[in-house]
Amino acid sequence: MTNNKFTASNEYKEKEREAKAIRKDIATACGIISEGILRYKKKRLHARSKKQAEDLSVFDDLKDYESKKEIQDAYGWEFISEAEMDRLTAMWDAREQCIDAQGKFSDRVTEMLEQALRSCGEEYYDKLAAFDGMKKRRDTDIARIEHENRDNDYQRHINGL
């Protein structure tokens, strides 16, 4: 019987190590994909940093303008240079093309990467669910045994043993 418990314990530990390794690998892959999304956004938006690309502060320069026409008018009145007008106009176009209704940067590439992120490790979900079920049964058994042991100890104490 002891040998059987030892085997079951080793089997559980092996499956636990495997599940932990799978979860770590999924987290690593998700981190790499997330980093790739940020790098792509940074490049696509010509942002100075990934943070700027993530929070879209790269478009802060447009806050003083409500339309492309206002940018062109600012150039016409010589409030901004031609180079600044070109930069702001390009930024305006990029914002119009790439910012979705929720105010997030979105294009076909980011949609593909976000789909990859959502499905990352999907092929291992069954294996993880099986281990989680095994862990839940084990934890339930441990709790039941601990409860029985407490009851037995109490009964011994009451009976003066």
PyMOL commands that set and color helices and strands:
alter all, ss='L'
color gray80, all
select helices_A, chain A and resi 2-45+50-55+57-62+68-76+82-98+108-118+122-159
alter helices_A, ss='H'
color red, helices_A
deselect
rebuild
show_as cartoon
